[in-house]
């Protein structure tokens, strides 16, 4: 076994892991948006929460990223924004990972 | 309601900060598209008067220093406490000129009810996590690199308190056991927010970490969309996300 080759592979794996980590953080940063004066993250948890609450009530209150309450008057519109932001950021992340795989 | 960006720029003997300003302004024009006001002194203004920004010329206080790559260099960071009166805008994004926008992410924070936002988390883009030391103080640090504020009574109180802390910094440094001997706005704002919040940890922050390249590592190349940096013997890339660069030499060309 050529140790030099293994080291080279390890270095490349490190670079890829760092690029992936930074890209994931960028993806998460891009999921943040302002709505009704508060800040939300378009992640799976928020989407699931809103989707669930929407099926029970036409308006409801949820907490923003800083634990401040926000009344959601138009759940359909809010969920649409959440999904759009979520998919925009995740698609960009997926494309970057696909590029990395080809390297 | 008027919105804009406020920048402070003072050249020192060691660092030609006006070169950062030129790059920083270009990035803001590209991504944020907001009016810009630069607070500077007459010496530095001579190098940047061609920029399409508003200027406020002051005689800045000097005397502070910072550690940078094995030596202490001048650090003209004492005027930031006057940002509330220096800003002509109702809503202001106050940022360091070594913070470069590669996205419009900061704009969203202007569309909120929050009257004062800063980062409380940082992401070392080299993965080395060398930015935060251990036991730097007994209160969690906040980052004064980017401050988004609205002119209101609460913000007036915060800035008044930061001024008071700056004037009595040795006392507050001892009180909060801040290890750094020089004056740092990060800690001054952290102390002010802690005191303003009734000594209870503050909760309202920018919910994303601030991307940062530590001063130990070099920027190899930078364009309008991102940067290439060297850490140890490796090269990293970052695109489409705002980043705070502590390397003070890349603007001179490598």
Interface residues (C-beta under 8 A of the other chain):
Chain A: X11 X14 X15 X17 X18 X19 X21 X22 X25 X26 X28 X29 X30 X32 X33 X34 X37 X38 X39 X41 X65 X66 X67 X68 X92
Chain B: X103 X105 X108 X109 X111 X112 X113 X114 X123 X125 X126 X127 X203 X204 X205 X207 X208 X209 X211 X234 X235 X236 X237 X238 X240 X241
